[in-house]
Amino acid sequence: MIHVDKVDSLLTEKVKISASGLTPFLNYKFELRLHSSNGILRSYCILKSDDHGKIDLTSAKPIRGTYLEPDPMGLFMTVERTDDVSYGDMIKNFEGEPFFYSLRLLSESEELLDEVNLKKRWHHPLVAEIEVKQGGIWGVIYKPPGPGPFPCIIDTPVLSGRLCKTHAPLFASEGFLSFCFPMFDEPGLPKTLEDVNIEYLSKHIKYVQSLPYCSDKIGLYGISFAGTIAHHLATKHPELKAVATTNGPGAFYREKGYIRENGRPIECETLDSSLTVTENGVVKQKAIFSDLIGRLRPATSIKWKKISTNIPFRVLSSIDDWLVDGVTNGTYIRDNLLKTGHKVEQTIQIEFVNSGHVMVIPYIPHHYFGYNKFLNVNLAFGGDTCTHGKVQETAWEKHIHFFKNHLGATKKLPDYERETRISIPGIAGSKL
Protein backbone atom coordinates (compact mmCIF):
# COMPACT_ATOMS: atom_id res chain seq x y z
CA MET A 1 0.00 0.00 0.00
CA ILE A 2 2.72 2.50 0.97
CA HIS A 3 5.20 3.52 -1.71
CA VAL A 4 8.38 5.51 -0.99
CA ASP A 5 10.62 6.30 -3.97
CA LYS A 6 13.82 6.11 -1.86
CA VAL A 7 13.76 4.20 1.43
CA ASP A 8 17.52 4.92 1.64
CA SER A 9 18.37 8.59 1.12
CA LEU A 10 20.68 11.39 2.23
CA LEU A 11 19.39 13.51 5.10
CA THR A 12 18.65 16.59 2.98
CA GLU A 13 17.12 14.66 0.08
CA LYS A 14 13.37 14.92 -0.36
CA VAL A 15 11.45 11.68 -0.75
CA LYS A 16 8.09 11.01 -2.36
CA ILE A 17 5.51 9.13 -0.29
CA SER A 18 2.20 7.80 -1.56
CA ALA A 19 -0.30 5.03 -0.92
CA SER A 20 -2.61 3.08 -3.22
CA GLY A 21 -5.15 0.27 -3.05
CA LEU A 22 -7.20 2.21 -0.50
CA THR A 23 -10.97 2.59 -0.23
CA PRO A 24 -11.93 5.81 -2.07
CA PHE A 25 -12.92 8.85 -0.01
CA LEU A 26 -11.94 7.44 3.37
CA ASN A 27 -9.62 9.02 5.95
CA TYR A 28 -6.26 7.38 6.65
CA LYS A 29 -3.50 8.17 9.09
CA PHE A 30 0.17 8.34 8.19
CA GLU A 31 2.47 8.15 11.20
CA LEU A 32 6.25 8.62 11.08
CA ARG A 33 8.42 7.41 13.96
CA LEU A 34 12.04 8.48 14.35
CA HIS A 35 13.98 5.86 16.33
CA SER A 36 16.70 8.00 17.90
CA SER A 37 19.22 7.00 20.57
CA ASN A 38 17.22 9.23 22.95
CA GLY A 39 13.93 7.47 22.23
CA ILE A 40 11.06 7.67 19.77
CA LEU A 41 9.82 10.91 18.18
CA ARG A 42 6.62 10.97 16.19
CA SER A 43 4.63 12.97 13.62
CA TYR A 44 1.34 12.22 11.86
CA CYS A 45 -1.25 13.47 9.39
CA ILE A 46 -4.82 12.50 8.53
CA LEU A 47 -5.50 12.43 4.78
CA LYS A 48 -8.48 11.48 2.62
CA SER A 49 -8.01 9.08 -0.30
CA ASP A 50 -9.09 10.23 -3.76
CA ASP A 51 -11.64 8.60 -6.06
CA HIS A 52 -8.99 6.08 -7.21
CA GLY A 53 -8.13 5.04 -3.65
CA LYS A 54 -4.78 6.87 -3.72
CA ILE A 55 -3.02 9.42 -1.51
CA ASP A 56 0.02 11.44 -2.57
CA LEU A 57 1.69 13.36 0.26
CA THR A 58 3.16 15.85 -2.23
CA SER A 59 -0.27 17.29 -3.01
CA ALA A 60 -2.60 16.06 -0.25
CA LYS A 61 -3.67 18.62 2.36
CA PRO A 62 -3.91 17.17 5.87
CA ILE A 63 -7.29 17.31 7.61
CA ARG A 64 -5.30 17.51 10.82
CA GLY A 65 -1.84 16.50 12.02
CA THR A 66 1.53 17.92 13.00
CA TYR A 67 1.56 19.91 9.74
CA LEU A 68 -1.37 21.42 7.86
CA GLU A 69 -0.29 22.23 4.28
CA PRO A 70 0.64 19.88 1.42
CA ASP A 71 4.35 19.06 1.74
CA PRO A 72 6.21 15.88 0.73
CA MET A 73 8.52 16.28 3.76
CA GLY A 74 5.91 17.51 6.24
CA LEU A 75 6.18 14.38 8.40
CA PHE A 76 9.99 14.61 8.57
CA MET A 77 9.89 18.31 9.48
CA THR A 78 7.48 17.91 12.38
CA VAL A 79 8.58 14.89 14.41
CA GLU A 80 8.07 15.70 18.08
CA ARG A 81 9.34 14.15 21.29
CA THR A 82 7.13 11.54 22.91
CA ASP A 83 7.16 10.27 26.50
CA ASP A 84 9.79 7.82 25.29
CA VAL A 85 12.33 10.70 25.35
CA SER A 86 13.64 11.88 28.72
CA TYR A 87 12.59 15.38 29.71
CA GLY A 88 15.14 17.95 28.50
CA ASP A 89 16.92 15.58 26.10
CA MET A 90 18.04 17.06 22.79
CA ILE A 91 18.42 14.94 19.64
CA LYS A 92 21.88 16.23 18.79
CA ASN A 93 23.41 13.28 16.91
CA PHE A 94 26.97 14.52 17.49
CA GLU A 95 28.32 11.37 15.81
CA GLY A 96 26.47 11.93 12.54
CA GLU A 97 24.85 8.48 12.63
CA PRO A 98 22.00 7.67 10.18
CA PHE A 99 18.44 8.42 11.20
CA PHE A 100 16.07 5.43 11.08
CA TYR A 101 12.32 5.85 10.70
CA SER A 102 9.25 3.66 10.46
CA LEU A 103 6.39 4.97 8.31
CA ARG A 104 2.99 3.52 9.20
CA LEU A 105 -0.37 3.60 7.47
CA LEU A 106 -3.43 3.19 9.71
CA SER A 107 -7.16 3.02 9.11
CA GLU A 108 -9.77 5.23 10.79
CA SER A 109 -10.04 2.60 13.52
CA GLU A 110 -6.22 2.73 14.08
CA GLU A 111 -5.70 -0.68 12.44
CA LEU A 112 -2.14 -0.97 11.08
CA LEU A 113 -2.43 -1.52 7.33
CA ASP A 114 1.17 -1.21 6.18
CA GLU A 115 4.61 -0.20 7.47
CA VAL A 116 7.88 0.73 5.72
CA ASN A 117 11.27 1.43 7.30
CA LEU A 118 13.36 4.35 6.11
CA LYS A 119 16.99 5.40 6.47
CA LYS A 120 18.45 8.88 6.11
CA ARG A 121 22.22 9.08 5.89
CA TRP A 122 24.21 11.97 7.35
CA HIS A 123 26.80 11.81 4.58
CA HIS A 124 27.24 10.32 1.12
CA PRO A 125 28.90 6.85 1.19
CA LEU A 126 31.66 8.11 -1.15
CA VAL A 127 32.68 10.84 1.31
CA ALA A 128 35.80 9.84 3.26
CA GLU A 129 35.80 10.46 7.02
CA ILE A 130 39.39 11.15 8.15
CA GLU A 131 40.22 11.54 11.84
CA VAL A 132 43.07 13.92 12.64
CA LYS A 133 45.09 13.89 15.88
CA GLN A 134 48.51 15.46 15.46
CA GLY A 135 50.51 18.43 16.73
CA GLY A 136 47.70 19.84 18.86
CA ILE A 137 45.20 19.43 16.00
CA TRP A 138 42.18 17.24 16.67
CA GLY A 139 39.21 16.97 14.39
CA VAL A 140 37.54 15.16 11.50
CA ILE A 141 37.95 15.87 7.80
CA TYR A 142 35.14 14.97 5.41
CA LYS A 143 36.57 14.67 1.90
CA PRO A 144 34.52 14.21 -1.28
CA PRO A 145 35.79 11.65 -3.79
CA GLY A 146 38.61 12.72 -6.09
CA PRO A 147 41.93 14.59 -5.75
CA GLY A 148 40.48 18.09 -5.45
CA PRO A 149 41.36 20.77 -4.62
CA PHE A 150 37.97 21.42 -3.05
CA PRO A 151 36.51 24.60 -1.57
CA CYS A 152 36.35 24.09 2.18
CA ILE A 153 33.86 24.86 4.97
CA ILE A 154 35.07 24.72 8.57
CA ASP A 155 32.33 24.05 11.11
CA THR A 156 33.31 26.01 14.24
CA PRO A 157 32.90 24.32 17.67
CA VAL A 158 29.58 24.43 19.48
CA LEU A 159 29.05 25.63 23.06
CA SER A 160 29.18 22.11 24.51
CA GLY A 161 32.81 21.97 23.40
CA ARG A 162 32.59 18.39 22.16
CA LEU A 163 33.42 17.12 18.71
CA CYS A 164 30.18 17.66 16.79
CA LYS A 165 29.72 15.96 13.41
CA THR A 166 26.33 17.49 12.76
CA HIS A 167 27.02 19.89 9.87
CA ALA A 168 30.35 18.92 8.29
CA PRO A 169 29.16 15.61 6.73
CA LEU A 170 26.28 17.41 5.05
CA PHE A 171 28.59 20.04 3.55
CA ALA A 172 30.82 17.27 2.19
CA SER A 173 27.81 15.57 0.62
CA GLU A 174 27.31 18.82 -1.31
CA GLY A 175 30.86 18.55 -2.71
CA PHE A 176 32.73 20.72 -0.20
CA LEU A 177 35.75 19.62 1.77
CA SER A 178 34.67 20.10 5.38
CA PHE A 179 36.27 20.01 8.81
CA CYS A 180 34.97 19.99 12.37
CA PHE A 181 36.86 19.95 15.66
CA PRO A 182 36.23 20.05 19.42
CA MET A 183 37.14 22.86 21.80
CA PHE A 184 36.96 21.36 25.30
CA ASP A 185 35.39 18.55 27.36
CA GLU A 186 37.20 15.91 25.31
CA PRO A 187 40.26 13.83 26.35
CA GLY A 188 43.43 15.91 26.17
CA LEU A 189 41.55 19.23 25.93
CA PRO A 190 40.55 21.73 28.65
CA LYS A 191 37.64 20.69 30.84
CA THR A 192 35.69 23.94 30.49
CA LEU A 193 35.15 26.78 28.03
CA GLU A 194 36.88 29.22 30.36
CA ASP A 195 40.23 27.41 29.97
CA VAL A 196 40.31 27.48 26.15
CA ASN A 197 43.15 29.42 24.52
CA ILE A 198 41.71 31.22 21.50
CA GLU A 199 44.89 30.60 19.47
CA TYR A 200 43.91 26.92 19.51
CA LEU A 201 40.99 27.79 17.21
CA SER A 202 43.20 29.50 14.60
CA LYS A 203 45.57 26.53 14.49
CA HIS A 204 42.83 24.46 12.90
CA ILE A 205 42.26 26.98 10.11
CA LYS A 206 45.98 26.99 9.34
CA TYR A 207 45.98 23.20 9.33
CA VAL A 208 43.17 23.00 6.79
CA GLN A 209 44.97 25.55 4.59
CA SER A 210 47.96 23.19 4.47
CA LEU A 211 46.00 20.23 3.06
CA PRO A 212 46.95 19.46 -0.56
CA TYR A 213 43.32 18.84 -1.53
CA CYS A 214 42.06 22.12 -0.02
CA SER A 215 41.72 25.12 -2.32
CA ASP A 216 42.33 28.68 -1.17
CA LYS A 217 38.55 29.13 -0.88
CA ILE A 218 37.76 28.60 2.80
CA GLY A 219 34.57 29.53 4.64
CA LEU A 220 33.29 29.25 8.20
CA TYR A 221 29.92 28.10 9.47
CA GLY A 222 28.65 28.34 13.04
CA ILE A 223 25.38 28.05 14.91
CA SER A 224 24.67 29.80 18.23
CA PHE A 225 27.92 30.36 20.15
CA ALA A 226 29.81 28.67 17.30
CA GLY A 227 28.57 31.56 15.16
CA THR A 228 30.14 34.00 17.59
CA ILE A 229 33.42 32.11 17.32
CA ALA A 230 33.17 32.31 13.52
CA HIS A 231 32.75 36.09 13.73
CA HIS A 232 35.77 36.33 16.01
CA LEU A 233 37.94 34.18 13.75
CA ALA A 234 37.02 36.48 10.86
CA THR A 235 38.84 39.28 12.73
CA LYS A 236 42.03 37.19 12.65
CA HIS A 237 41.82 35.63 9.19
CA PRO A 238 41.27 38.14 6.37
CA GLU A 239 41.96 35.35 3.85
CA LEU A 240 38.53 33.80 4.56
CA LYS A 241 36.17 33.87 1.59
CA ALA A 242 32.79 33.47 3.32
CA VAL A 243 31.24 33.31 6.80
CA ALA A 244 27.70 32.07 7.49
CA THR A 245 26.19 32.02 10.98
CA THR A 246 22.87 31.08 12.54
CA ASN A 247 21.79 32.86 15.73
CA GLY A 248 25.36 33.64 16.72
CA PRO A 249 25.31 36.09 19.66
CA GLY A 250 27.03 39.40 18.93
CA ALA A 251 28.93 39.09 22.23
CA PHE A 252 32.31 37.46 22.51
CA TYR A 253 33.80 38.21 25.88
CA ARG A 254 37.61 38.14 25.79
CA GLU A 255 40.39 39.65 27.82
CA LYS A 256 44.01 38.90 28.60
CA GLY A 257 44.37 36.31 31.31
CA TYR A 258 46.48 33.37 32.33
CA ILE A 259 46.14 29.64 32.02
CA ARG A 260 48.38 26.77 33.04
CA GLU A 261 50.53 25.14 30.37
CA ASN A 262 53.20 22.61 31.36
CA GLY A 263 52.82 23.76 34.95
CA ARG A 264 53.51 27.43 34.16
CA PRO A 265 51.00 30.31 33.92
CA ILE A 266 51.05 31.86 30.43
CA GLU A 267 49.25 34.91 29.08
CA CYS A 268 46.45 34.19 26.61
CA GLU A 269 43.15 35.46 25.29
CA THR A 270 40.14 33.97 27.08
CA LEU A 271 36.49 33.50 26.27
CA ASP A 272 34.87 35.67 28.95
CA SER A 273 35.25 39.07 30.58
CA SER A 274 34.00 37.97 33.99
CA LEU A 275 37.47 37.09 35.28
CA THR A 276 38.78 36.21 38.69
CA VAL A 277 42.55 35.78 38.83
CA THR A 278 43.61 33.47 41.64
CA GLU A 279 46.81 33.89 43.57
CA ASN A 280 48.62 31.30 41.47
CA GLY A 281 47.89 33.24 38.29
CA VAL A 282 45.23 30.95 36.87
CA VAL A 283 42.11 32.58 35.45
CA LYS A 284 38.75 31.41 36.71
CA GLN A 285 35.72 32.84 34.95
CA LYS A 286 32.15 33.22 36.11
CA ALA A 287 29.82 33.39 33.13
CA ILE A 288 29.57 32.81 29.42
CA PHE A 289 26.77 35.23 28.47
CA SER A 290 25.22 37.96 30.57
CA ASP A 291 22.79 40.40 28.98
CA LEU A 292 24.44 39.93 25.59
CA ILE A 293 23.87 43.34 24.06
CA GLY A 294 23.18 45.73 26.93
CA ARG A 295 26.36 45.02 28.86
CA LEU A 296 28.75 44.92 25.92
CA ARG A 297 31.81 47.14 26.10
CA PRO A 298 34.50 47.77 23.46
CA ALA A 299 36.91 45.51 25.33
CA THR A 300 34.41 42.65 25.43
CA SER A 301 33.00 42.76 21.89
CA ILE A 302 33.91 41.38 18.50
CA LYS A 303 36.55 43.63 16.92
CA TRP A 304 34.37 44.34 13.91
CA LYS A 305 36.86 46.86 12.48
CA LYS A 306 39.41 44.08 12.11
CA ILE A 307 37.17 42.05 9.79
CA SER A 308 38.17 42.47 6.15
CA THR A 309 35.48 44.15 4.08
CA ASN A 310 36.23 41.54 1.40
CA ILE A 311 34.70 38.76 3.51
CA PRO A 312 31.04 38.16 2.61
CA PHE A 313 28.65 37.32 5.46
CA ARG A 314 25.37 35.48 5.69
CA VAL A 315 23.70 36.16 9.05
CA LEU A 316 20.52 34.26 9.90
CA SER A 317 18.62 35.44 12.97
CA SER A 318 15.43 33.90 14.40
CA ILE A 319 12.53 36.14 15.37
CA ASP A 320 11.13 33.60 17.85
CA ASP A 321 14.49 32.97 19.55
CA TRP A 322 13.88 32.72 23.32
CA LEU A 323 17.57 32.35 24.20
CA VAL A 324 19.00 35.32 22.30
CA ASP A 325 16.83 38.22 21.18
CA GLY A 326 16.93 37.45 17.47
CA VAL A 327 15.89 40.86 16.15
CA THR A 328 18.12 42.84 18.49
CA ASN A 329 21.07 40.52 18.01
CA GLY A 330 20.74 40.27 14.22
CA THR A 331 20.37 44.03 13.92
CA TYR A 332 23.41 44.57 16.16
CA ILE A 333 25.58 42.35 13.93
CA ARG A 334 24.25 43.95 10.74
CA ASP A 335 24.83 47.49 12.03
CA ASN A 336 28.38 46.73 13.10
CA LEU A 337 29.24 45.23 9.72
CA LEU A 338 27.76 48.27 7.99
CA LYS A 339 29.66 50.68 10.24
CA THR A 340 32.92 48.97 9.43
CA GLY A 341 32.54 49.22 5.66
CA HIS A 342 30.73 46.04 4.64
CA LYS A 343 28.19 46.68 1.90
CA VAL A 344 24.77 45.02 2.03
CA GLU A 345 24.51 44.51 -1.72
CA GLN A 346 28.01 43.03 -1.91
CA THR A 347 29.05 41.32 1.31
CA ILE A 348 26.18 41.19 3.81
CA GLN A 349 23.20 38.85 3.57
CA ILE A 350 20.92 39.27 6.59
CA GLU A 351 17.85 37.08 6.99
CA PHE A 352 15.32 37.24 9.82
CA VAL A 353 13.27 34.04 9.98
CA ASN A 354 10.24 32.94 11.98
CA SER A 355 11.83 30.13 13.98
CA GLY A 356 13.48 29.30 17.31
CA HIS A 357 17.12 29.39 18.40
CA VAL A 358 18.29 25.87 17.53
CA MET A 359 18.20 26.23 13.75
CA VAL A 360 20.31 23.30 12.64
CA ILE A 361 19.75 21.29 9.48
CA PRO A 362 16.76 19.94 7.55
CA TYR A 363 14.62 17.31 9.26
CA ILE A 364 16.43 17.29 12.59
CA PRO A 365 13.82 17.50 15.38
CA HIS A 366 12.80 20.90 16.65
CA HIS A 367 14.14 21.73 20.13
CA TYR A 368 11.99 24.32 21.86
CA PHE A 369 13.88 23.70 25.10
CA GLY A 370 16.83 21.59 26.25
CA TYR A 371 18.97 20.79 29.27
CA ASN A 372 22.40 22.45 29.59
CA LYS A 373 24.72 20.51 31.89
CA PHE A 374 27.13 23.43 32.37
CA LEU A 375 24.43 25.75 33.67
CA ASN A 376 22.34 22.90 35.19
CA VAL A 377 19.14 24.36 33.79
CA ASN A 378 16.67 23.80 30.94
CA LEU A 379 17.11 26.53 28.34
CA ALA A 380 14.14 27.77 26.31
CA PHE A 381 14.81 28.05 22.56
CA GLY A 382 11.39 28.94 21.14
CA GLY A 383 9.85 28.24 17.77
CA ASP A 384 6.69 26.52 16.50
CA THR A 385 7.52 22.98 15.34
CA CYS A 386 5.90 23.15 11.91
CA THR A 387 7.15 26.62 10.99
CA HIS A 388 10.58 25.95 12.48
CA GLY A 389 10.89 22.72 10.49
CA LYS A 390 10.12 24.45 7.21
CA VAL A 391 12.57 27.26 7.94
CA GLN A 392 15.32 24.70 8.68
CA GLU A 393 14.75 23.20 5.24
CA THR A 394 14.79 26.49 3.31
CA ALA A 395 17.54 28.14 5.37
CA TRP A 396 19.91 25.23 4.75
CA GLU A 397 19.31 25.48 1.00
CA LYS A 398 20.22 29.18 1.18
CA HIS A 399 23.36 28.43 3.21
CA ILE A 400 24.52 26.02 0.50
CA HIS A 401 23.74 28.54 -2.24
CA PHE A 402 25.69 31.23 -0.34
CA PHE A 403 28.78 29.06 0.02
CA LYS A 404 28.67 27.92 -3.61
CA ASN A 405 28.34 31.52 -4.71
CA HIS A 406 31.39 32.70 -2.74
CA LEU A 407 33.60 29.60 -2.48
CA GLY A 408 32.90 28.26 -5.95
CA ALA A 409 30.64 25.67 -7.52
CA THR A 410 31.09 22.08 -6.40
CA LYS A 411 30.84 18.84 -8.35
CA LYS A 412 27.68 16.84 -7.73
CA LEU A 413 28.48 13.50 -6.17
CA PRO A 414 27.35 10.43 -8.14
CA ASP A 415 24.44 8.36 -6.95
CA TYR A 416 25.24 5.42 -4.70
CA GLU A 417 23.83 1.91 -4.44
CA ARG A 418 20.84 2.42 -2.22
CA GLU A 419 19.43 -0.19 0.11
CA THR A 420 15.97 -1.38 -0.85
CA ARG A 421 15.03 -2.89 2.50
CA ILE A 422 15.85 -1.17 5.79
CA SER A 423 16.20 -2.83 9.19
CA ILE A 424 15.98 -0.57 12.23
CA PRO A 425 18.60 -1.35 14.89
CA GLY A 426 17.81 -1.40 18.60
CA ILE A 427 14.10 -0.57 18.72
CA ALA A 428 13.10 -3.35 21.14
CA GLY A 429 13.74 -1.25 24.25
CA SER A 430 11.23 1.47 23.43
CA LYS A 431 8.35 2.21 25.79
CA LEU A 432 5.96 2.75 22.88
N, C-alpha and C positions, 0 to 999 in steps of 0.2 A: 504493500500500500504506500509506504513512504518511499520517496525517491530523493536522493541527495547526489548532485553531480560529482562532488569530490568529498568522500568521507575522510580522506587524508589531504590536508591542505596547510599552507603556511598561515601563520596567525593573522596577517593582514589581508589575506585573500578572502574575497566574498564567495559564498557558496549559494547554490540555488536549491531550495527545498520545495517539494510539492508532494501531493498525495493523490492517488486515483483509486478507482474501484469502490468509491463511497456511495452511500445512498444520497441521491440529489436533494438539495435544499434542507439538509440537516446540519446542526451545529456539531463541531468536533473541537477537541482540545489538543493543541500541540504543547508539549512540555519539554524544556531543555534542562538537563542537569549537568552541571560542571563538577567533576569529581576531583577536587583540589586536595592537596596534602593537609589543608586546614579543615576539610569537611565538604559537604555538598552545598552548592549554590543552585538556585533554580529560577527559571523564568517560564512564562506561559502566555498563550493567546487562545482565544475562542474564535473560530472562523466558521463560516457557513459554506458548504459545498455548492458548486454551481449545478446547472441543469444536466451536466455530463458526469456528475459525481466526482469532480476534481477540485482541488484547492492548490493554488500557487501562491506561496508566501511573498513573492515579488510584487504581486498586484492586489492581494486580498487585504481588506481593511478589517482589523480585529473588532469584534463586538465588544470585547473587554480583554484585559490582560495587562502585562507589564509594559507594553507599548501600544499605541493607539492609531498609528498611521501605517500604511503599507510600506514595508521595508524588508528586503531579503535577509538582513542581518539583525532584525529587531530583537530576536530571541537572544542572540549573542551579546548585544549591547546592554541588555537589561537583567542579566542574572543577578540575583540578590541573595544575601546570606540567609540561611535557614537556621533553625535551632541546632543543626548539626555542627555549626561553626561556633567556636568559643567566643564569648562576648569580647569585643575589642580587637579580635584577630584581623589582620590585613592580609589579603592574598597577594603577596609581593613577588613570589617566584624569583628570588634572587639568583637561582641556579639556571634559569632559562629552560626548564624542563617543558616538554609538550603538555598542552592542556588536553584532557580527555573528557568527552561529553557523551551522554546518552540522550537521544531524541526520541520522545514517546508520542504516540498518537492514541488518544482515548475517545471513547464515545461519550454521549451526553450523560450516561449512567456511570462514567468513570471506569468503564471496562477497557483494559489495555488491548488495543487492536494490533499494534505493530511497534517495533523498537529498533533503532539503528544507532550504533556507536560511531562516534566521530573523533578525529584527532587533529589538533592544530599545532603545528611545529613552530618553535621559536626561531629557528633559522634553517635555511636551505641546506639539504644534505651535502651539497658540494662545497659549502663554506667550511674552511679549516679552522678549528679552535686551537689556538696555540697558547699555552701557559708560559708566562715569563717570570722568572725569579733570578735576578742577577744584578749585582752592583747597586743594591738599594732600590731596584726597580721590581715591582710586583704587579702583575696584571694579566689580562687575557686579550690576545689579539684575535680578531675574527677576519680572516682573509678570504676573499672571493677566489674562485678558481682562475688560474693563469698567472703569468709572471708580473703583471702590472706594468708600470706603476699605477696605483689607484689613488684617487682623492680619498682623504681620510677624515673621519669624524671621531673625536675623542669624547667619550661620555664621562663627564666630571663626577666625582664621588658624591654620593647622597649623604644626608645628615646622619644616618645610622653608622656611617664609616665603613661598613662591610663591603666586600667585593660584591657588586650588583650587576648581574648579567641581563638586566631587563631590556635595555635599549640597544646595546651594541650589536647583538645578533640580528636584530631587525634591520639595522642600517646595512650590515654586510649582505643581507639577503636582497637589498636594493642595489648591490654592486659597489658599495663603499668599503674600503678598508676601515675597520673600526677597532677601538681600544677602550677598555674599561679597567679601572684599578681601585683598590681600597685606600682608605685614608687612616683608619684606626680600628681598634676592636677586632683585629685579626692577629694571629701569631707573628711575633717579630715586629709589630707596629705598636705605636702608643695605645694606651688603654682608653683614652678619652680624647674628645675633640680639642680640649684646651691644651694638650701637649703636642699638637701637630705643628711641625715647622713648615711654613708656607713654601719654602724653597723645595720641599719634597714634591709638591704638586708640579712645579715647573720642570723637574727632572724627567717626568714622564712625557711631557711634550717634546723635549729634546731627544728622548729615546726614540719616539715615533718618527721624528724627522730623520733619524739615522738609518731607518730601515730601507733596504734597497728597493722594496716594492711599494714604498710610499712616495707619492708625488709631493710637490711643494704646495699643494692645495690642501690645507688643514683647517678644519672647523671644530668648534666646541658645541656640545649640547649639554644642558643641565636643567633639571626640574627642581623646584623648591630651593633649598639651600645650595644644591649643586648648581643652580642657575646663578646664584650670587658668586660662587667660586669661579664660574665661567666668566662673569663680568670682571672679577678681580684679575684673573689670568690675562684678560685682554689688555689690562694696563701694563703688563710685563712682556707681552709678545705681539709686537706690531706686525709680525709676519703672518698672523692668522688671517684667513680669507673669509671667515663667516662665523658668527656666533648666534645660536638660537637658544632661547630660554623659555621655560614655562613656570610662571608664578615664582620667579626668583626674587626674594626680598631685596630691596635696594640698600640694605644695611649690610656692611661687612666690617665688623668691629676688629681692628688690628692696632696693636701698639708694639713697641720694642719691649721685650721681656727676656727671661732666661729659662732655659730648660737644661736638663741633665743629658750629657752625651759622653759616654765613656767615663762616667764618674765626675765630670767637670761641668760647671754651669757655663753655658755659652749663650751669647746674645742672639736673638732670633725675632722674626715677626710672629705674632700669635693671632689667634682667631677671635679675640674678644677684647673689649676695652675695660671690662670689669675685673681689674687685676688686683691680686693681693700677693706681694712678694714676701716670701718667708725668709727667715734669717739665714738660711743656707743658699739663698739666691734662686730658688726654684719658684716659678710662677704658678700660682693657683688661681683659677678664674671662677667667677660666680655664675654667669649666665651666658646664654647664647644670643637670644633676642630679648629686647626689652623696649616696648613701644618703638617699633622699627623706624618710623619716620620722625615722630615728634622729638625724640631725644638724640637724633643724629647731630654730630659735630664734624667739622672738617677733618679732624684727626681720626675719626672713627667711621669714615664713609669711603666708598669706592673713589679712587682718584680718577674721576671721569676725564679730566684734562689730559691724562697720560694715555688714553685710548686713542689709537690712530684713527683719523677720520676716514681712512681707507677701508676700515673693517665694517662690513655690513652686518646689521643686527636684525633679528626677528625676535620680538618680545611679545609673548602671549600672556595675558593677564585675565584671571577669571572674576567676573562680576559677583558671583555667589560664593566667593572664597571666605570662609569663616575663620581661617587661621591668619591670613595676611589680607589686609584691605586691598582687594584687587584693583579697584579704580584709583585709589590714592597711590598705591605702590607702582602700578603701571604708568600713571601720569608722572610720577617722580622720576622714574627711569627715563621716560621719553623726554621730559624737560631738560634733564641733565645732559643727555646726548645732543639735544638741539643747542644748548648753551655752549657746548664744547665743539661745535662746528660740524656735527653730523647732519646731513640733509635727508629729510623725510623721503623725497622722491628718489634718492640715490642709495642711501645706506641704512635707513630705519624703516622697519615694517612692524607697526604696532597693531595688535589685534586684541580687542576686549571681547571675551566670549561668555556665554551664559552657562557657567559650569562651576564646580567646586574646585578646591585646592589641588587635589591629587589627580591631575590631568596627566595620564601616563601614555598609554598606547591603545590602539583599537582593541576592543573586546576584552580588556582586562576589567574585572569587576569594579564597580564604583565604590569608593570608600568615603562615606559621609562622616565617619569618625574612625579613630584607631588609637590603640594603646602605644604610648611612647615610654620605653623602659628607662630612658635617661632622666626624664622628668617625672616618671611614675604617675602618669595621668593619661586619661583619654582625651585626645585632641579632636576638636570638631573641624571638619574640612568643608562641609556644605555641599550643595549641588543636588539637583533632582536626578534620579537614576536614569530616566529615559533621555532627558535633554543632555545630561552629562555624557552618556554613552555615545550619542550622536556627535557631540562636539569632539570627543576623543578620536572618532573616526575621521572627521573632516580636518581637524587640526593636524593630525599626523600626516595626512596627504599634503598639507601645505608646508609642513616642516621639510618633507622630502623634496618638494618642488623648490623650496628656498635653497637647500643645500646643492641641488643639481644646478640651479641657476648660477650660484656663486663659486662652487667647487669644480664644476664641470659635469657633463653628462656621464652617466655610467652605463656599462654594458649589461643588458638584461641577462640574467642567469637562465640557462636552459632548464626545461622541465625535468623532473626527476621521476623515477619509477614509484608511483604512488601505491600504497597499500589499498586493497579493495575490501578487506575485512579487518575491523579494528577490535582488539581485545582491551578492556579497561583494567589496568593493574590495581590491586589492593582496594576493591570497593566493598569487601565483605564486612569490614568493621563499622560501616556507617550506621547511624541511628535511624535513618529513614528507610 
